[in-house]
Amino acid sequence: MNNIYKGVSPIEILVFIAIVTFLVAIAIPLYDHYVMRTKMNKVFDVIVEHSTAVGEYFVREGVMPLTASDAGLDTSANQSEHLKLIIYANISPTQVNMSYTLDNFSEEVDDATIVYKGAAAADGVNWACESSEVSNEYLPDRCQGRS
């Protein structure tokens, strides 16, 4: 018998649509997660820069900077498109808090705050990160209690 293949059957089209739908259903949430982590890493570039400057000041002077400008910090939010507000607070000669309010992420994360707390230690400054408003899945390992 001589069968000539003349096209695609409706069943083949339905199978193709089902496979593509399944792949898209998996890919979109993974991509969204990747985008959120990338934005958060950009914010943490600023946070790490600030914590390094404060740590260097503490090692050099023996106390935490009284103001952000003492450590040479730029606290304007225009350092990242994902920051709305940066607040530097000297708690004591051995403690500082730096608060970062997020912007341009998503509805669930916009206006959330990450607080980076510095405490004097024998070898410099130990940093702790807190944010009850941002899911751990978006935070870097150093903010989740892992190194």
PyMOL commands that place a pseudoatom at each C-alpha (Angstrom):
pseudoatom trace, name=CA, resn=MET, resi=1, chain=A, elem=C, hetatm=0, pos=[0.000, 0.000, 0.000]
pseudoatom trace, name=CA, resn=ASN, resi=2, chain=A, elem=C, hetatm=0, pos=[1.286, 3.403, -0.936]
pseudoatom trace, name=CA, resn=ASN, resi=3, chain=A, elem=C, hetatm=0, pos=[0.382, 5.978, 1.777]
pseudoatom trace, name=CA, resn=ILE, resi=4, chain=A, elem=C, hetatm=0, pos=[1.434, 9.502, 1.083]
pseudoatom trace, name=CA, resn=TYR, resi=5, chain=A, elem=C, hetatm=0, pos=[1.837, 11.733, 4.120]
pseudoatom trace, name=CA, resn=LYS, resi=6, chain=A, elem=C, hetatm=0, pos=[-0.234, 14.845, 3.405]
pseudoatom trace, name=CA, resn=GLY, resi=7, chain=A, elem=C, hetatm=0, pos=[0.032, 16.989, 6.543]
pseudoatom trace, name=CA, resn=VAL, resi=8, chain=A, elem=C, hetatm=0, pos=[-0.466, 17.116, 10.262]
pseudoatom trace, name=CA, resn=SER, resi=9, chain=A, elem=C, hetatm=0, pos=[-3.389, 15.445, 11.947]
pseudoatom trace, name=CA, resn=PRO, resi=10, chain=A, elem=C, hetatm=0, pos=[-5.532, 17.248, 14.536]
pseudoatom trace, name=CA, resn=ILE, resi=11, chain=A, elem=C, hetatm=0, pos=[-4.266, 14.850, 17.229]
pseudoatom trace, name=CA, resn=GLU, resi=12, chain=A, elem=C, hetatm=0, pos=[-0.661, 15.823, 16.485]
pseudoatom trace, name=CA, resn=ILE, resi=13, chain=A, elem=C, hetatm=0, pos=[-1.583, 19.499, 16.748]
pseudoatom trace, name=CA, resn=LEU, resi=14, chain=A, elem=C, hetatm=0, pos=[-3.296, 18.922, 20.106]
pseudoatom trace, name=CA, resn=VAL, resi=15, chain=A, elem=C, hetatm=0, pos=[-0.275, 17.023, 21.443]
pseudoatom trace, name=CA, resn=PHE, resi=16, chain=A, elem=C, hetatm=0, pos=[2.028, 19.837, 20.313]
pseudoatom trace, name=CA, resn=ILE, resi=17, chain=A, elem=C, hetatm=0, pos=[-0.183, 22.477, 21.999]
pseudoatom trace, name=CA, resn=ALA, resi=18, chain=A, elem=C, hetatm=0, pos=[-0.274, 20.434, 25.218]
pseudoatom trace, name=CA, resn=ILE, resi=19, chain=A, elem=C, hetatm=0, pos=[3.519, 20.138, 25.300]
pseudoatom trace, name=CA, resn=VAL, resi=20, chain=A, elem=C, hetatm=0, pos=[4.062, 23.856, 24.623]
pseudoatom trace, name=CA, resn=THR, resi=21, chain=A, elem=C, hetatm=0, pos=[1.484, 24.813, 27.267]
pseudoatom trace, name=CA, resn=PHE, resi=22, chain=A, elem=C, hetatm=0, pos=[3.197, 22.589, 29.823]
pseudoatom trace, name=CA, resn=LEU, resi=23, chain=A, elem=C, hetatm=0, pos=[6.628, 24.073, 29.051]
pseudoatom trace, name=CA, resn=VAL, resi=24, chain=A, elem=C, hetatm=0, pos=[5.328, 27.644, 29.256]
pseudoatom trace, name=CA, resn=ALA, resi=25, chain=A, elem=C, hetatm=0, pos=[3.589, 26.912, 32.562]
pseudoatom trace, name=CA, resn=ILE, resi=26, chain=A, elem=C, hetatm=0, pos=[6.948, 25.875, 34.006]
pseudoatom trace, name=CA, resn=ALA, resi=27, chain=A, elem=C, hetatm=0, pos=[9.149, 28.470, 32.287]
pseudoatom trace, name=CA, resn=ILE, resi=28, chain=A, elem=C, hetatm=0, pos=[7.281, 31.668, 33.204]
pseudoatom trace, name=CA, resn=PRO, resi=29, chain=A, elem=C, hetatm=0, pos=[7.460, 31.240, 37.015]
pseudoatom trace, name=CA, resn=LEU, resi=30, chain=A, elem=C, hetatm=0, pos=[11.130, 30.216, 36.761]
pseudoatom trace, name=CA, resn=TYR, resi=31, chain=A, elem=C, hetatm=0, pos=[11.892, 33.280, 34.669]
pseudoatom trace, name=CA, resn=ASP, resi=32, chain=A, elem=C, hetatm=0, pos=[10.022, 35.571, 37.103]
pseudoatom trace, name=CA, resn=HIS, resi=33, chain=A, elem=C, hetatm=0, pos=[12.026, 34.094, 39.984]
pseudoatom trace, name=CA, resn=TYR, resi=34, chain=A, elem=C, hetatm=0, pos=[15.272, 34.636, 38.061]
pseudoatom trace, name=CA, resn=VAL, resi=35, chain=A, elem=C, hetatm=0, pos=[14.344, 38.283, 37.379]
pseudoatom trace, name=CA, resn=MET, resi=36, chain=A, elem=C, hetatm=0, pos=[13.528, 38.909, 41.062]
pseudoatom trace, name=CA, resn=ARG, resi=37, chain=A, elem=C, hetatm=0, pos=[16.836, 37.383, 42.196]
pseudoatom trace, name=CA, resn=THR, resi=38, chain=A, elem=C, hetatm=0, pos=[18.736, 39.486, 39.652]
pseudoatom trace, name=CA, resn=LYS, resi=39, chain=A, elem=C, hetatm=0, pos=[17.068, 42.690, 40.887]
pseudoatom trace, name=CA, resn=MET, resi=40, chain=A, elem=C, hetatm=0, pos=[17.815, 41.720, 44.495]
pseudoatom trace, name=CA, resn=ASN, resi=41, chain=A, elem=C, hetatm=0, pos=[21.479, 41.103, 43.624]
pseudoatom trace, name=CA, resn=LYS, resi=42, chain=A, elem=C, hetatm=0, pos=[21.672, 44.635, 42.220]
pseudoatom trace, name=CA, resn=VAL, resi=43, chain=A, elem=C, hetatm=0, pos=[20.353, 45.975, 45.534]
pseudoatom trace, name=CA, resn=PHE, resi=44, chain=A, elem=C, hetatm=0, pos=[22.887, 43.883, 47.431]
pseudoatom trace, name=CA, resn=ASP, resi=45, chain=A, elem=C, hetatm=0, pos=[25.697, 45.325, 45.335]
pseudoatom trace, name=CA, resn=VAL, resi=46, chain=A, elem=C, hetatm=0, pos=[24.845, 48.675, 46.970]
pseudoatom trace, name=CA, resn=ILE, resi=47, chain=A, elem=C, hetatm=0, pos=[24.437, 47.095, 50.425]
pseudoatom trace, name=CA, resn=VAL, resi=48, chain=A, elem=C, hetatm=0, pos=[27.823, 45.368, 50.215]
pseudoatom trace, name=CA, resn=GLU, resi=49, chain=A, elem=C, hetatm=0, pos=[29.483, 48.589, 49.057]
pseudoatom trace, name=CA, resn=HIS, resi=50, chain=A, elem=C, hetatm=0, pos=[28.000, 50.431, 52.051]
pseudoatom trace, name=CA, resn=SER, resi=51, chain=A, elem=C, hetatm=0, pos=[28.872, 47.716, 54.572]
pseudoatom trace, name=CA, resn=THR, resi=52, chain=A, elem=C, hetatm=0, pos=[32.457, 47.622, 53.283]
pseudoatom trace, name=CA, resn=ALA, resi=53, chain=A, elem=C, hetatm=0, pos=[32.820, 51.387, 53.700]
pseudoatom trace, name=CA, resn=VAL, resi=54, chain=A, elem=C, hetatm=0, pos=[31.409, 51.245, 57.246]
pseudoatom trace, name=CA, resn=GLY, resi=55, chain=A, elem=C, hetatm=0, pos=[33.689, 48.310, 58.106]
pseudoatom trace, name=CA, resn=GLU, resi=56, chain=A, elem=C, hetatm=0, pos=[36.749, 50.135, 56.811]
pseudoatom trace, name=CA, resn=TYR, resi=57, chain=A, elem=C, hetatm=0, pos=[35.810, 53.222, 58.822]
pseudoatom trace, name=CA, resn=PHE, resi=58, chain=A, elem=C, hetatm=0, pos=[35.373, 51.123, 61.970]
pseudoatom trace, name=CA, resn=VAL, resi=59, chain=A, elem=C, hetatm=0, pos=[38.752, 49.405, 61.529]
pseudoatom trace, name=CA, resn=ARG, resi=60, chain=A, elem=C, hetatm=0, pos=[40.451, 52.758, 60.929]
pseudoatom trace, name=CA, resn=GLU, resi=61, chain=A, elem=C, hetatm=0, pos=[38.715, 54.817, 63.670]
pseudoatom trace, name=CA, resn=GLY, resi=62, chain=A, elem=C, hetatm=0, pos=[37.709, 52.202, 66.254]
pseudoatom trace, name=CA, resn=VAL, resi=63, chain=A, elem=C, hetatm=0, pos=[34.052, 53.358, 66.316]
pseudoatom trace, name=CA, resn=MET, resi=64, chain=A, elem=C, hetatm=0, pos=[31.160, 53.230, 63.900]
pseudoatom trace, name=CA, resn=PRO, resi=65, chain=A, elem=C, hetatm=0, pos=[30.640, 56.319, 61.740]
pseudoatom trace, name=CA, resn=LEU, resi=66, chain=A, elem=C, hetatm=0, pos=[28.238, 58.796, 63.327]
pseudoatom trace, name=CA, resn=THR, resi=67, chain=A, elem=C, hetatm=0, pos=[26.704, 59.678, 59.961]
pseudoatom trace, name=CA, resn=ALA, resi=68, chain=A, elem=C, hetatm=0, pos=[26.647, 58.061, 56.550]
pseudoatom trace, name=CA, resn=SER, resi=69, chain=A, elem=C, hetatm=0, pos=[28.789, 60.838, 55.115]
pseudoatom trace, name=CA, resn=ASP, resi=70, chain=A, elem=C, hetatm=0, pos=[31.492, 60.159, 57.734]
pseudoatom trace, name=CA, resn=ALA, resi=71, chain=A, elem=C, hetatm=0, pos=[31.997, 56.771, 56.074]
pseudoatom trace, name=CA, resn=GLY, resi=72, chain=A, elem=C, hetatm=0, pos=[31.688, 58.278, 52.609]
pseudoatom trace, name=CA, resn=LEU, resi=73, chain=A, elem=C, hetatm=0, pos=[28.320, 56.651, 51.934]
pseudoatom trace, name=CA, resn=ASP, resi=74, chain=A, elem=C, hetatm=0, pos=[25.974, 57.912, 49.284]
pseudoatom trace, name=CA, resn=THR, resi=75, chain=A, elem=C, hetatm=0, pos=[22.487, 57.407, 50.727]
pseudoatom trace, name=CA, resn=SER, resi=76, chain=A, elem=C, hetatm=0, pos=[20.613, 58.724, 47.714]
pseudoatom trace, name=CA, resn=ALA, resi=77, chain=A, elem=C, hetatm=0, pos=[18.280, 56.106, 46.307]
pseudoatom trace, name=CA, resn=ASN, resi=78, chain=A, elem=C, hetatm=0, pos=[19.429, 56.767, 42.748]
pseudoatom trace, name=CA, resn=GLN, resi=79, chain=A, elem=C, hetatm=0, pos=[22.255, 54.243, 43.172]
pseudoatom trace, name=CA, resn=SER, resi=80, chain=A, elem=C, hetatm=0, pos=[19.869, 51.561, 41.952]
pseudoatom trace, name=CA, resn=GLU, resi=81, chain=A, elem=C, hetatm=0, pos=[16.562, 51.668, 40.140]
pseudoatom trace, name=CA, resn=HIS, resi=82, chain=A, elem=C, hetatm=0, pos=[15.358, 49.154, 42.735]
pseudoatom trace, name=CA, resn=LEU, resi=83, chain=A, elem=C, hetatm=0, pos=[15.865, 51.378, 45.782]
pseudoatom trace, name=CA, resn=LYS, resi=84, chain=A, elem=C, hetatm=0, pos=[13.394, 53.967, 47.000]
pseudoatom trace, name=CA, resn=LEU, resi=85, chain=A, elem=C, hetatm=0, pos=[14.994, 54.992, 50.299]
pseudoatom trace, name=CA, resn=ILE, resi=86, chain=A, elem=C, hetatm=0, pos=[18.247, 54.394, 52.189]
pseudoatom trace, name=CA, resn=ILE, resi=87, chain=A, elem=C, hetatm=0, pos=[18.497, 55.243, 55.886]
pseudoatom trace, name=CA, resn=TYR, resi=88, chain=A, elem=C, hetatm=0, pos=[21.701, 55.105, 57.919]
pseudoatom trace, name=CA, resn=ALA, resi=89, chain=A, elem=C, hetatm=0, pos=[21.338, 55.006, 61.709]
pseudoatom trace, name=CA, resn=ASN, resi=90, chain=A, elem=C, hetatm=0, pos=[24.178, 54.994, 64.235]
pseudoatom trace, name=CA, resn=ILE, resi=91, chain=A, elem=C, hetatm=0, pos=[22.788, 53.058, 67.200]
pseudoatom trace, name=CA, resn=SER, resi=92, chain=A, elem=C, hetatm=0, pos=[25.928, 53.264, 69.341]
pseudoatom trace, name=CA, resn=PRO, resi=93, chain=A, elem=C, hetatm=0, pos=[29.707, 53.510, 68.866]
pseudoatom trace, name=CA, resn=THR, resi=94, chain=A, elem=C, hetatm=0, pos=[29.647, 49.781, 68.147]
pseudoatom trace, name=CA, resn=GLN, resi=95, chain=A, elem=C, hetatm=0, pos=[26.369, 49.349, 66.226]
pseudoatom trace, name=CA, resn=VAL, resi=96, chain=A, elem=C, hetatm=0, pos=[24.778, 50.682, 63.036]
pseudoatom trace, name=CA, resn=ASN, resi=97, chain=A, elem=C, hetatm=0, pos=[21.648, 49.894, 61.062]
pseudoatom trace, name=CA, resn=MET, resi=98, chain=A, elem=C, hetatm=0, pos=[21.248, 50.555, 57.371]
pseudoatom trace, name=CA, resn=SER, resi=99, chain=A, elem=C, hetatm=0, pos=[17.700, 50.290, 56.006]
pseudoatom trace, name=CA, resn=TYR, resi=100, chain=A, elem=C, hetatm=0, pos=[16.973, 49.846, 52.313]
pseudoatom trace, name=CA, resn=THR, resi=101, chain=A, elem=C, hetatm=0, pos=[13.426, 50.295, 51.000]
pseudoatom trace, name=CA, resn=LEU, resi=102, chain=A, elem=C, hetatm=0, pos=[12.839, 48.430, 47.748]
pseudoatom trace, name=CA, resn=ASP, resi=103, chain=A, elem=C, hetatm=0, pos=[11.147, 49.727, 44.613]
pseudoatom trace, name=CA, resn=ASN, resi=104, chain=A, elem=C, hetatm=0, pos=[10.400, 48.560, 41.036]
pseudoatom trace, name=CA, resn=PHE, resi=105, chain=A, elem=C, hetatm=0, pos=[10.262, 44.855, 41.899]
pseudoatom trace, name=CA, resn=SER, resi=106, chain=A, elem=C, hetatm=0, pos=[6.726, 43.550, 42.069]
pseudoatom trace, name=CA, resn=GLU, resi=107, chain=A, elem=C, hetatm=0, pos=[3.637, 44.264, 44.122]
pseudoatom trace, name=CA, resn=GLU, resi=108, chain=A, elem=C, hetatm=0, pos=[4.661, 41.732, 46.765]
pseudoatom trace, name=CA, resn=VAL, resi=109, chain=A, elem=C, hetatm=0, pos=[8.120, 43.237, 47.298]
pseudoatom trace, name=CA, resn=ASP, resi=110, chain=A, elem=C, hetatm=0, pos=[7.757, 46.966, 46.517]
pseudoatom trace, name=CA, resn=ASP, resi=111, chain=A, elem=C, hetatm=0, pos=[8.080, 49.109, 49.654]
pseudoatom trace, name=CA, resn=ALA, resi=112, chain=A, elem=C, hetatm=0, pos=[9.558, 46.194, 51.607]
pseudoatom trace, name=CA, resn=THR, resi=113, chain=A, elem=C, hetatm=0, pos=[12.578, 47.009, 53.764]
pseudoatom trace, name=CA, resn=ILE, resi=114, chain=A, elem=C, hetatm=0, pos=[15.843, 45.166, 54.234]
pseudoatom trace, name=CA, resn=VAL, resi=115, chain=A, elem=C, hetatm=0, pos=[17.748, 46.116, 57.384]
pseudoatom trace, name=CA, resn=TYR, resi=116, chain=A, elem=C, hetatm=0, pos=[21.477, 45.442, 57.429]
pseudoatom trace, name=CA, resn=LYS, resi=117, chain=A, elem=C, hetatm=0, pos=[22.770, 45.550, 61.015]
pseudoatom trace, name=CA, resn=GLY, resi=118, chain=A, elem=C, hetatm=0, pos=[26.438, 45.985, 61.809]
pseudoatom trace, name=CA, resn=ALA, resi=119, chain=A, elem=C, hetatm=0, pos=[27.981, 45.134, 65.179]
pseudoatom trace, name=CA, resn=ALA, resi=120, chain=A, elem=C, hetatm=0, pos=[31.590, 45.662, 66.189]
pseudoatom trace, name=CA, resn=ALA, resi=121, chain=A, elem=C, hetatm=0, pos=[33.747, 42.560, 66.483]
pseudoatom trace, name=CA, resn=ALA, resi=122, chain=A, elem=C, hetatm=0, pos=[37.405, 41.908, 67.222]
pseudoatom trace, name=CA, resn=ASP, resi=123, chain=A, elem=C, hetatm=0, pos=[38.155, 41.449, 63.519]
pseudoatom trace, name=CA, resn=GLY, resi=124, chain=A, elem=C, hetatm=0, pos=[35.978, 44.273, 62.145]
pseudoatom trace, name=CA, resn=VAL, resi=125, chain=A, elem=C, hetatm=0, pos=[32.212, 44.391, 61.769]
pseudoatom trace, name=CA, resn=ASN, resi=126, chain=A, elem=C, hetatm=0, pos=[29.800, 41.470, 61.753]
pseudoatom trace, name=CA, resn=TRP, resi=127, chain=A, elem=C, hetatm=0, pos=[26.731, 42.007, 59.578]
pseudoatom trace, name=CA, resn=ALA, resi=128, chain=A, elem=C, hetatm=0, pos=[23.250, 40.560, 59.946]
pseudoatom trace, name=CA, resn=CYS, resi=129, chain=A, elem=C, hetatm=0, pos=[20.421, 40.940, 57.496]
pseudoatom trace, name=CA, resn=GLU, resi=130, chain=A, elem=C, hetatm=0, pos=[16.722, 41.119, 58.380]
pseudoatom trace, name=CA, resn=SER, resi=131, chain=A, elem=C, hetatm=0, pos=[13.587, 41.392, 56.313]
pseudoatom trace, name=CA, resn=SER, resi=132, chain=A, elem=C, hetatm=0, pos=[10.255, 39.988, 57.335]
pseudoatom trace, name=CA, resn=GLU, resi=133, chain=A, elem=C, hetatm=0, pos=[8.652, 41.452, 54.211]
pseudoatom trace, name=CA, resn=VAL, resi=134, chain=A, elem=C, hetatm=0, pos=[10.771, 39.740, 51.552]
pseudoatom trace, name=CA, resn=SER, resi=135, chain=A, elem=C, hetatm=0, pos=[10.526, 36.016, 50.940]
pseudoatom trace, name=CA, resn=ASN, resi=136, chain=A, elem=C, hetatm=0, pos=[13.735, 34.065, 51.559]
pseudoatom trace, name=CA, resn=GLU, resi=137, chain=A, elem=C, hetatm=0, pos=[13.560, 32.708, 48.018]
pseudoatom trace, name=CA, resn=TYR, resi=138, chain=A, elem=C, hetatm=0, pos=[14.524, 36.165, 46.716]
pseudoatom trace, name=CA, resn=LEU, resi=139, chain=A, elem=C, hetatm=0, pos=[17.184, 37.006, 49.309]
pseudoatom trace, name=CA, resn=PRO, resi=140, chain=A, elem=C, hetatm=0, pos=[20.861, 36.115, 48.892]
pseudoatom trace, name=CA, resn=ASP, resi=141, chain=A, elem=C, hetatm=0, pos=[22.240, 33.301, 51.052]
pseudoatom trace, name=CA, resn=ARG, resi=142, chain=A, elem=C, hetatm=0, pos=[23.899, 35.769, 53.459]
pseudoatom trace, name=CA, resn=CYS, resi=143, chain=A, elem=C, hetatm=0, pos=[20.414, 37.065, 54.354]
pseudoatom trace, name=CA, resn=GLN, resi=144, chain=A, elem=C, hetatm=0, pos=[19.028, 33.598, 54.993]
pseudoatom trace, name=CA, resn=GLY, resi=145, chain=A, elem=C, hetatm=0, pos=[21.534, 32.600, 57.675]
pseudoatom trace, name=CA, resn=ARG, resi=146, chain=A, elem=C, hetatm=0, pos=[23.688, 30.666, 55.178]
pseudoatom trace, name=CA, resn=SER, resi=147, chain=A, elem=C, hetatm=0, pos=[27.121, 31.642, 53.937]
for i in range(1, 147): cmd.bond("trace and resi %d" % i, "trace and resi %d" % (i + 1))
show_as sticks, trace
zoom trace
